[in-house]
Amino acid sequence: MMVVSKESQSFLDDVTVYLYSSGKKEEEIKEIVEELNDHLHEAEKNGKRVDDIIGMTPKEYMEQLANEMPFDLKGWLKYLPMIFIGVLAYAVMGDAIEGKVKYSLIECIGYPCILLFFLFSISMLLKYVSSHKVSRWKERVLFSGVAFIIPTALYVLLQFLNQSYSTTIMIHLRESGNIVAIVLSALAFIGIAIWSRTWDAIILPAIILLPDVLLKQTGMAVSMKGMVSLMLSACGIGLYAFITMKRSKVKDMD
């Protein structure tokens, strides 16, 4: 694509995020962004800015684009099962490592509902942030709320309901079942990695789960294990994100 100003590039990035979070097709998004990039490049030659080209506010323009494009139902139906399998594999493997795979009917219904609400909330937040001028501080607060505070509150509510209302249906795996659960979860991670053509599906769960596995072999106190495990996982994710960003910048330069 042709080189445009920082203002125009920021606008193109916001349009991309807005359309993706609105469930539009990737191919159509790329075509529209490339065409818009060319228009902005030509306009900047004549001293015009983004507002002069779109003729309305960025929010109105993005909404208009989104309304003109069909919803990619087929794409969502393709990705949602992978997301569910990945989250399920991560949760089951974590519990299996601890030797406590035990779920009630309320949990089996509640966890998928929390995940769906989380995905919907993230989608709405991305649309809001990309179509409004939001400060870095406010953006961090919003993402912290949606990514951590709300899911945690829903999880606590689910556990309260689970303890208050007993159900007759219960999934409970013993030692041999835990081993099978770990193997199946690992195969799920490998399958998702092959399907998505990225190592993220294997590396990220490993970074989060391996510290627990390794620390279980030590004589460290339980409270200390939890804190050390969290610190190691956070450092690992931060390092992996840093390496990924570095590689992405090198590719862009090439």
Long-range contacts (C-beta under 8 A, 24 or more apart in sequence): 1-33, 1-34, 1-37, 1-38, 2-37, 2-38, 2-41, 3-41, 4-37, 4-40, 4-41, 4-44, 5-44, 7-49, 7-50, 8-37, 8-40, 8-41, 8-44, 8-49, 8-50, 11-40, 11-50, 11-58, 12-36, 12-37, 12-40, 13-130, 14-58, 14-62, 14-130, 14-131, 15-61, 15-62, 15-65, 15-130, 17-126, 17-127, 17-129, 17-130, 18-62, 18-65, 18-66, 18-126, 18-127, 18-130, 18-131, 19-62, 19-65, 19-66, 19-69, 20-126, 21-122, 21-123, 21-124, 21-126, 21-127, 21-130, 22-66, 22-69, 22-71, 22-123, 22-127, 23-71, 23-72, 23-73, 23-75, 23-76, 23-123, 24-66, 24-69, 24-70, 24-71, 24-72, 25-69, 25-70, 25-72, 25-75, 26-72, 26-75, 28-69, 32-65, 32-69, 58-131, 59-131, 59-132, 62-130, 62-131, 63-131, 82-192, 82-195, 82-196, 83-115, 83-119, 84-112, 84-115, 85-188, 85-191, 85-192, 86-188, 86-189, 86-192, 86-201, 87-115, 88-188, 89-184, 89-185, 89-186, 89-188, 89-189, 89-192, 89-205, 90-185, 90-205, 90-208, 90-209, 92-181, 92-184, 92-185, 93-181, 93-182, 93-185, 93-186, 93-205, 93-209, 94-208, 94-209, 94-212, 95-181, 96-173, 96-178, 96-179, 96-181, 96-182, 96-185, 97-178, 97-182, 97-209, 97-212, 97-213, 97-216, 98-212, 99-175, 99-178, 101-171, 101-172, 101-173, 101-177, 101-178, 101-181, 102-170, 102-171, 102-172, 102-173, 103-170, 103-171, 103-172, 104-162, 104-166, 104-167, 104-169, 104-170, 105-167, 105-168, 105-169, 105-170, 106-158, 106-161, 106-162, 106-165, 106-167, 107-158, 107-162, 108-169, 108-171, 110-158, 110-161, 110-162, 111-158, 114-151, 114-154, 114-155, 114-158, 117-150, 117-154, 118-146, 118-150, 118-151, 121-146, 121-150, 122-146, 122-147, 203-240, 204-237, 204-240, 207-233, 207-236, 207-237, 207-240, 208-233, 208-236, 208-237, 211-236
